[in-house]
Amino acid sequence: MPDFDDIMKMAQEAQAELQKAQDNLDRVEVEGVSGGGMVRIRATAKGRILSVNLDDSLMQPSEKGMCEDLIAAAINDARSKADLAAGAEMQKVTSGLPLPPGFKMPF
């Protein structure tokens, strides 16, 4: 059984690894798509929107409502993919940590 100093050292190392993983999430990119590819949103796994790409056919005034709906759908798609990517990245980090069963890290 590790003593208190060993436990504190493991906790500090785990915190450093988790912080590094959190920092890396801003480098993982995902793409949300809607309207069969007419709207594409690039984002990081942290949810920061990097770019919005709209098909030229959406630039008609009569398509304004549909364009707004497609943008919202693409953002939601990117957010969902960002959450999955973030979960996968954090799983990589926490899988190697000596944590007790059922222990959940605060995010």
C-alpha positions in Angstrom: 0.0 0.0 0.0 1.5 3.4 -1.0 2.1 5.9 1.7 0.5 9.4 1.7 3.5 11.0 -0.1 3.3 8.5 -2.9 -0.4 9.1 -3.2 0.1 12.8 -3.4 2.9 12.4 -6.0 0.6 10.2 -8.1 -2.2 12.7 -7.8 0.1 15.5 -9.0 1.4 13.5 -11.9 -2.2 12.6 -12.8 -3.2 16.2 -12.7 -0.3 17.2 -14.9 -1.2 14.5 -17.5 -4.9 15.5 -17.5 -3.9 19.2 -18.0 -1.7 18.2 -20.9 -4.6 16.2 -22.4 -6.9 19.1 -21.9 -4.4 21.4 -23.7 -4.1 18.9 -26.6 -7.9 19.0 -27.1 -7.6 22.3 -28.8 -5.4 20.7 -31.5 -7.8 17.9 -32.3 -10.1 19.0 -35.1 -13.5 17.7 -36.1 -15.9 18.6 -38.9 -19.7 19.0 -38.5 -21.7 18.7 -41.7 -25.3 19.3 -42.7 -27.4 19.6 -45.8 -25.5 16.9 -47.6 -22.3 18.8 -47.2 -23.7 22.2 -48.1 -22.6 23.5 -44.7 -19.4 22.5 -43.0 -18.2 23.6 -39.6 -14.6 22.9 -38.5 -14.1 22.9 -34.7 -11.6 21.7 -32.1 -12.4 19.0 -29.6 -12.7 21.8 -27.0 -15.6 23.2 -29.1 -13.8 26.2 -30.6 -15.2 27.0 -34.0 -12.4 27.3 -36.6 -14.3 27.9 -39.8 -17.7 27.9 -41.5 -18.0 26.9 -45.1 -21.3 27.5 -47.0 -22.1 26.2 -50.5 -22.7 29.0 -52.9 -26.2 27.8 -53.6 -27.2 28.9 -50.1 -26.3 32.5 -50.8 -29.8 33.3 -52.2 -32.0 35.6 -50.1 -34.8 33.0 -50.4 -32.6 30.4 -48.8 -31.9 32.4 -45.6 -34.1 30.3 -43.3 -32.8 27.0 -44.6 -29.2 28.3 -44.4 -29.7 29.3 -40.7 -31.1 25.9 -39.9 -28.3 24.1 -41.7 -25.6 26.2 -39.9 -27.2 25.3 -36.5 -27.3 21.6 -37.5 -23.7 21.6 -38.6 -22.6 23.3 -35.4 -24.5 20.7 -33.4 -22.9 18.0 -35.4 -19.4 19.4 -34.8 -20.2 19.8 -31.1 -21.2 16.1 -30.9 -18.1 15.0 -32.7 -16.0 17.3 -30.5 -17.4 15.6 -27.4 -16.7 12.2 -28.8 -13.1 13.2 -29.7 -12.6 14.8 -26.3 -13.9 11.6 -24.5 -11.6 9.4 -26.6 -8.5 11.6 -25.8 -9.3 11.7 -22.1 -9.8 8.0 -22.1 -6.3 7.5 -23.5 -4.9 9.5 -20.6 -6.9 8.2 -17.7 -6.6 4.5 -18.8 -2.9 4.5 -17.7 -3.5 6.3 -14.4 -3.6 4.2 -11.2 -7.1 5.3 -10.2 -9.4 3.2 -8.0 -12.3 1.5 -9.7 -15.3 3.8 -10.3 -13.2 7.0 -9.7 -14.2 9.8 -12.1 -12.0 12.8 -12.8 -13.8 16.2 -12.6 -14.2 17.8 -16.1 
